[in-house]
Amino acid sequence: MTDENLLIKKAIEGDQESFEKIVNFYKNYVFAIILNFIKDKEEVENVAQEVFLQIYLSLPKYKEDNFKAWISRITSNKAIDSLRLKRSKFREEVTQEEDQLEKFYIGSDKDPLTEIIERENTQELDDIIGSLPEIYQEVIRKFYFEGMSYIEIAEEEKLSVKTIESRLYRGRNMLREKWRERL
């Protein structure tokens, strides 16, 4: 078993130090790939964080193949996703997803059965949000449940509006994916 495979095995078993070694070994490689797609330094760092989060979450599914190629695929896909975000009609997507989340709002003018079902959905939604990485939980809760704007969240978190938009977009995608898994 190679040193790299041993690190991977230990990281899968939960050894944080082994995962840190993997990150330190591949971080320059990951940044170089992302820089081929994205030139904004802050966005490159955000995408790199996403890459290593995805690697961490997907590591148990890794088949002992070509680890560098596997990381390269994840990195390229995350960078492309980031570009799609910029090119997409972001505001339309936000509006559609806000409409979907509003379905979970509990109004007093509904029949009891509808309210019970919606409360269960709201509780399940809250559980799913709680399973997301904390940076996404905060932004989703502040935007949807506290009614804060991107600018208000950015000021409170001392981050750029662009970072808040990015986190909200990624958080909603993770939320959507986890919601589908539960169905």
SULTARA-V674091 format. One record per residue. RES is the residue in one small letter. OMEGA is omega in radians with two decimals (* if undefined). Layout:
BEGIN
res=RES omega=OMEGA
res=RES omega=OMEGA
END
This chain:
BEGIN
res=m omega=-3.12
res=t omega=3.10
res=d omega=-3.14
res=e omega=3.12
res=n omega=3.10
res=l omega=3.08
res=l omega=-3.14
res=i omega=-3.13
res=k omega=3.14
res=k omega=3.13
res=a omega=3.10
res=i omega=3.14
res=e omega=3.06
res=g omega=3.12
res=d omega=-3.08
res=q omega=-3.13
res=e omega=3.11
res=s omega=3.12
res=f omega=3.09
res=e omega=3.11
res=k omega=3.09
res=i omega=3.14
res=v omega=-3.12
res=n omega=-3.13
res=f omega=-3.03
res=y omega=-3.04
res=k omega=3.14
res=n omega=3.10
res=y omega=3.13
res=v omega=3.13
res=f omega=-3.13
res=a omega=3.12
res=i omega=-3.10
res=i omega=-3.13
res=l omega=3.04
res=n omega=-3.10
res=f omega=-2.94
res=i omega=-3.11
res=k omega=-3.13
res=d omega=-3.05
res=k omega=-3.12
res=e omega=3.13
res=e omega=3.09
res=v omega=3.13
res=e omega=3.10
res=n omega=-3.13
res=v omega=3.11
res=a omega=3.08
res=q omega=3.10
res=e omega=-3.14
res=v omega=-3.09
res=f omega=3.02
res=l omega=3.12
res=q omega=3.10
res=i omega=-3.14
res=y omega=-3.12
res=l omega=-3.06
res=s omega=-3.07
res=l omega=3.12
res=p omega=-3.13
res=k omega=-3.09
res=y omega=3.07
res=k omega=-3.09
res=e omega=-3.07
res=d omega=3.10
res=n omega=-3.03
res=f omega=-3.12
res=k omega=3.11
res=a omega=3.12
res=w omega=3.10
res=i omega=3.13
res=s omega=3.12
res=r omega=3.13
res=i omega=-3.10
res=t omega=3.13
res=s omega=3.14
res=n omega=3.12
res=k omega=3.12
res=a omega=3.11
res=i omega=3.08
res=d omega=3.12
res=s omega=3.10
res=l omega=3.11
res=r omega=3.11
res=l omega=-3.13
res=k omega=-3.05
res=r omega=-3.08
res=s omega=3.06
res=k omega=-2.98
res=f omega=-3.09
res=r omega=3.10
res=e omega=-3.13
res=e omega=3.13
res=v omega=-3.13
res=t omega=3.13
res=q omega=-3.11
res=e omega=3.05
res=e omega=3.10
res=d omega=3.12
res=q omega=-3.13
res=l omega=3.11
res=e omega=3.09
res=k omega=-3.11
res=f omega=3.12
res=y omega=-3.11
res=i omega=3.11
res=g omega=-3.08
res=s omega=-3.08
res=d omega=-3.11
res=k omega=3.11
res=d omega=-3.05
res=p omega=-3.13
res=l omega=3.11
res=t omega=3.12
res=e omega=3.13
res=i omega=-3.14
res=i omega=-3.12
res=e omega=3.08
res=r omega=3.09
res=e omega=3.10
res=n omega=3.13
res=t omega=3.12
res=q omega=3.12
res=e omega=3.09
res=l omega=3.12
res=d omega=3.09
res=d omega=-3.14
res=i omega=3.11
res=i omega=3.12
res=g omega=-3.14
res=s omega=3.13
res=l omega=3.02
res=p omega=-2.99
res=e omega=-3.11
res=i omega=3.13
res=y omega=3.09
res=q omega=-3.07
res=e omega=-3.08
res=v omega=-3.14
res=i omega=-3.12
res=r omega=-3.13
res=k omega=-3.10
res=f omega=-3.03
res=y omega=-3.04
res=f omega=3.10
res=e omega=3.08
res=g omega=-3.14
res=m omega=3.10
res=s omega=3.10
res=y omega=-3.09
res=i omega=3.13
res=e omega=3.13
res=i omega=-3.12
res=a omega=3.12
res=e omega=-3.12
res=e omega=-3.11
res=e omega=-3.09
res=k omega=3.11
res=l omega=3.10
res=s omega=3.10
res=v omega=3.13
res=k omega=3.11
res=t omega=3.12
res=i omega=3.10
res=e omega=-3.13
res=s omega=-3.14
res=r omega=3.13
res=l omega=3.11
res=y omega=-3.13
res=r omega=3.11
res=g omega=3.10
res=r omega=3.11
res=n omega=3.10
res=m omega=3.13
res=l omega=3.13
res=r omega=-3.12
res=e omega=3.13
res=k omega=3.12
res=w omega=3.13
res=r omega=3.12
res=e omega=-3.11
res=r omega=-3.11
res=l omega=*
END
